[in-house]
Amino acid sequence: MRLPLRNSLALIIVIAISLIVAIGAASGEEFIPPAPDSKTLSVNDGGPDGCDSSRFKCVMEGKAVLDKQTGLTWARNANILGMAVPYEEAAKLCEIIEIGGKNDWRLPTRDELIVLLDTSKSSPALPEGHPFTNVLVNVGNCDYWTCSECEGDSKSAWMVRMTSGTVMDSYKIMNAGIWPVRNDN
Protein backbone atom coordinates (compact mmCIF):
# COMPACT_ATOMS: atom_id res chain seq x y z
CA MET A 1 0.00 0.00 0.00
CA ARG A 2 1.37 3.39 -0.98
CA LEU A 3 0.74 6.46 1.10
CA PRO A 4 -0.18 9.62 -0.75
CA LEU A 5 2.74 12.07 -1.04
CA ARG A 6 1.18 14.49 1.45
CA ASN A 7 0.88 11.75 4.14
CA SER A 8 4.43 10.56 3.48
CA LEU A 9 5.82 14.07 3.95
CA ALA A 10 3.80 14.57 7.13
CA LEU A 11 5.13 11.28 8.52
CA ILE A 12 8.73 12.24 7.68
CA ILE A 13 8.28 15.61 9.40
CA VAL A 14 6.85 14.00 12.55
CA ILE A 15 9.74 11.52 12.70
CA ALA A 16 12.32 14.28 12.15
CA ILE A 17 10.85 16.47 14.90
CA SER A 18 10.75 13.50 17.27
CA LEU A 19 14.43 12.76 16.62
CA ILE A 20 15.43 16.39 17.15
CA VAL A 21 13.58 16.53 20.48
CA ALA A 22 15.04 13.17 21.58
CA ILE A 23 18.61 14.19 20.77
CA GLY A 24 18.30 17.63 22.39
CA ALA A 25 18.22 16.45 25.99
CA ALA A 26 18.83 13.17 27.71
CA SER A 27 16.16 12.83 30.37
CA GLY A 28 15.38 16.52 30.56
CA GLU A 29 16.74 16.96 34.06
CA GLU A 30 17.84 20.46 34.86
CA PHE A 31 18.09 22.82 37.80
CA ILE A 32 19.46 26.22 38.73
CA PRO A 33 21.71 26.24 41.79
CA PRO A 34 21.09 28.87 44.47
CA ALA A 35 23.04 32.13 44.42
CA PRO A 36 26.21 32.20 46.56
CA ASP A 37 25.80 32.72 50.29
CA SER A 38 27.74 34.91 52.72
CA LYS A 39 30.46 32.23 53.05
CA THR A 40 31.56 32.86 49.46
CA LEU A 41 34.74 34.95 49.22
CA SER A 42 34.42 38.41 47.69
CA VAL A 43 35.18 38.90 44.02
CA ASN A 44 34.70 42.67 43.83
CA ASP A 45 37.62 43.69 46.07
CA GLY A 46 40.34 43.18 43.44
CA GLY A 47 41.63 45.19 40.53
CA PRO A 48 39.61 46.15 37.44
CA ASP A 49 40.50 42.88 35.70
CA GLY A 50 39.32 40.78 38.67
CA CYS A 51 42.75 39.19 39.03
CA ASP A 52 43.54 40.03 42.63
CA SER A 53 40.42 39.67 44.76
CA SER A 54 39.85 37.77 47.97
CA ARG A 55 38.55 34.88 45.89
CA PHE A 56 40.47 34.89 42.58
CA LYS A 57 44.13 35.32 41.71
CA CYS A 58 45.49 35.25 38.16
CA VAL A 59 48.42 32.84 37.88
CA MET A 60 50.61 31.31 35.17
CA GLU A 61 51.35 34.72 33.64
CA GLY A 62 47.63 35.54 33.49
CA LYS A 63 46.69 32.38 31.57
CA ALA A 64 44.88 30.79 34.52
CA VAL A 65 42.88 31.76 37.60
CA LEU A 66 43.32 30.26 41.06
CA ASP A 67 40.02 30.06 42.95
CA LYS A 68 41.21 30.54 46.53
CA GLN A 69 37.88 29.28 47.85
CA THR A 70 38.22 25.82 46.27
CA GLY A 71 41.95 25.52 45.52
CA LEU A 72 41.17 24.79 41.86
CA THR A 73 42.92 26.53 38.98
CA TRP A 74 40.81 27.37 35.92
CA ALA A 75 41.79 28.40 32.41
CA ARG A 76 41.28 32.16 32.35
CA ASN A 77 40.10 31.98 28.73
CA ALA A 78 36.79 30.17 29.07
CA ASN A 79 36.66 29.55 25.32
CA ILE A 80 40.17 28.20 24.88
CA LEU A 81 39.19 26.04 21.89
CA GLY A 82 37.10 28.63 20.12
CA MET A 83 34.49 25.99 19.32
CA ALA A 84 32.10 23.51 20.92
CA VAL A 85 32.78 19.76 20.70
CA PRO A 86 31.13 16.47 21.71
CA TYR A 87 31.83 15.10 25.20
CA GLU A 88 34.46 12.46 24.34
CA GLU A 89 36.48 14.95 22.32
CA ALA A 90 36.15 17.54 25.11
CA ALA A 91 37.55 15.12 27.69
CA LYS A 92 40.49 14.15 25.44
CA LEU A 93 41.30 17.77 24.56
CA CYS A 94 41.41 18.75 28.24
CA GLU A 95 43.93 16.00 28.88
CA ILE A 96 46.34 17.20 26.18
CA ILE A 97 45.91 20.96 26.30
CA GLU A 98 48.74 23.09 27.66
CA ILE A 99 47.92 26.29 29.52
CA GLY A 100 50.49 28.35 31.38
CA GLY A 101 53.12 25.65 30.87
CA LYS A 102 50.95 23.00 32.59
CA ASN A 103 49.42 19.98 30.89
CA ASP A 104 47.48 18.30 33.71
CA TRP A 105 44.10 19.85 32.90
CA ARG A 106 40.75 18.06 32.90
CA LEU A 107 37.02 18.68 32.59
CA PRO A 108 35.53 19.92 35.87
CA THR A 109 33.00 17.92 37.83
CA ARG A 110 29.45 19.23 37.90
CA ASP A 111 29.91 20.43 41.48
CA GLU A 112 33.21 22.18 40.70
CA LEU A 113 31.66 24.18 37.87
CA ILE A 114 28.57 24.99 39.95
CA VAL A 115 30.77 26.58 42.65
CA LEU A 116 31.90 29.22 40.12
CA LEU A 117 28.32 30.30 39.40
CA ASP A 118 26.40 33.28 40.68
CA THR A 119 22.87 32.59 39.50
CA SER A 120 21.70 36.04 40.56
CA LYS A 121 23.67 37.22 37.49
CA SER A 122 23.20 36.30 33.85
CA SER A 123 25.17 36.22 30.61
CA PRO A 124 27.40 35.09 32.22
CA ALA A 125 26.06 33.64 35.46
CA LEU A 126 29.34 34.43 37.22
CA PRO A 127 30.11 36.81 40.09
CA GLU A 128 30.41 40.45 39.08
CA GLY A 129 34.08 41.36 38.72
CA HIS A 130 35.22 37.82 37.84
CA PRO A 131 38.57 37.59 35.98
CA PHE A 132 37.54 35.13 33.24
CA THR A 133 37.56 36.02 29.55
CA ASN A 134 35.57 34.78 26.57
CA VAL A 135 32.84 33.07 28.62
CA LEU A 136 30.32 31.46 26.24
CA VAL A 137 27.04 33.37 26.47
CA ASN A 138 25.65 33.31 22.92
CA VAL A 139 22.39 31.44 22.45
CA GLY A 140 23.18 28.02 21.02
CA ASN A 141 26.77 28.25 22.24
CA CYS A 142 26.71 28.83 25.99
CA ASP A 143 27.03 25.35 27.52
CA TYR A 144 30.09 23.76 29.14
CA TRP A 145 30.74 20.05 29.61
CA THR A 146 31.49 18.56 33.00
CA CYS A 147 33.06 15.15 33.52
CA SER A 148 30.04 14.09 35.61
CA GLU A 149 28.03 11.43 33.84
CA CYS A 150 24.32 11.12 34.50
CA GLU A 151 23.56 8.38 36.98
CA GLY A 152 22.38 5.24 35.21
CA ASP A 153 23.00 6.65 31.72
CA SER A 154 26.54 6.40 30.35
CA LYS A 155 25.43 8.14 27.13
CA SER A 156 24.68 11.39 28.98
CA ALA A 157 26.67 13.89 31.02
CA TRP A 158 25.95 17.09 32.91
CA MET A 159 26.60 20.49 31.37
CA VAL A 160 26.24 24.04 32.66
CA ARG A 161 24.63 26.85 30.68
CA MET A 162 26.48 30.09 31.38
CA THR A 163 23.70 32.45 30.31
CA SER A 164 21.55 31.44 33.29
CA GLY A 165 23.57 29.03 35.43
CA THR A 166 21.20 26.19 34.51
CA VAL A 167 22.66 22.74 35.09
CA MET A 168 21.26 20.08 32.75
CA ASP A 169 21.90 16.66 31.38
CA SER A 170 22.63 16.14 27.71
CA TYR A 171 23.58 13.36 25.37
CA LYS A 172 27.34 13.18 24.88
CA ILE A 173 26.97 13.48 21.10
CA MET A 174 25.89 17.12 21.52
CA ASN A 175 28.44 19.93 21.32
CA ALA A 176 29.47 22.12 24.25
CA GLY A 177 32.49 24.14 25.29
CA ILE A 178 35.34 23.08 27.53
CA TRP A 179 36.58 25.04 30.52
CA PRO A 180 39.72 23.26 31.70
CA VAL A 181 40.48 23.00 35.41
CA ARG A 182 43.29 21.49 37.44
CA ASN A 183 44.00 20.85 41.07
CA ASP A 184 46.43 23.45 42.36
CA ASN A 185 49.48 21.41 43.37
Secondary structure, 3 states (H helix, E strand, C coil): CCCCHHHHHHHHHHHHHHHHHHHHCCCCCEECCCCCCCCCCCCCCCCCCCCECCCEEEECCCCEEEECCCCEEEECECCCCCCCECHHHHHHHHHHCCECCECCCECCCHHHHHHHCCCCCCCCCCCCCCCCECCCCECCECEEEEEEEECCEEEEEEEEECCCCEEEEEECCCCEECCCEEECC
